[in-house]
Amino acid sequence: MESPMRRFGPRPGAFFDDVYRDTPPWDIGGPQPALLEMVRRFPPGGLVLDIGCGSGDLAIALAEEGHEVLGIDFVPNAIDHALRKAVTLSPAVQGRLEFRVADALHPSKLGTPVRAVVDSGFFHLFDPDEGDRFVAELARTLSPGGRYYLLAFAVAFPIPHSPRGVTIEEVRERFSPAHGWRVLECQPAEFLNRIAAPVPATCVCVERLHDDH
């Protein structure tokens, strides 16, 4: 069966697990500011699912702000990083936060009611056809009125094992009312990293419409 992350070789799980044996370049010691600000501007209601949560910085920041958060990633080393951070938090924050190894490509299989999905650099790992399947899965995961928050690279780089670019135009086409979504905000932003200048990015909040739209 073809890998759903073919940009990262035949064994993407092993690729990312190896990256997380050290500190990944996208791990900046805190959440991506643009995405955290987007969540603050359009507050979620209910459980927040941090999809492809990595080492957990966004999930932790949201739990510190009072949200119930579940962070999932298919990379065991990433979840190990997140759990080590979580044990340093106050009991109140720990009580609002959970991390687990799980398939972030199929969040509907969690069997947990989700009102918001946050995505800090997950969607841009997939080619457009793979993205189609992921957006369909999001639609099954979020109840009407639920929100999806995304920060993704807006440009691609001509190097192996790198994300693709997600443009504002793509977002507006994928998340249109005709497909059962409403775009609340979609704007240029920056994706910070530890090793180079910030990468131009697209920052998004979309809302799932009622099933009859």
Secondary structure, 3 states (H helix, E strand, C coil): CCCCCHHHCCCHHHHHHHHCCCCCCCCCCCCCHHHHHHHHHCCCCCCEEEECCCCCHHHHHHHHCCCCEEEEECCHHHHHHHHHHHCCCCHHHHCCEEEEECCCCCHHHHCCCEEEEEEECCHHHCCHHHHHHHHHHHHHHEEEEEEEEEEEECCCCCCCCCCCCCCHHHHHHHCCHHHCEEEEEEEEEEECCCCCCCEEEEEEEEEECCCCC
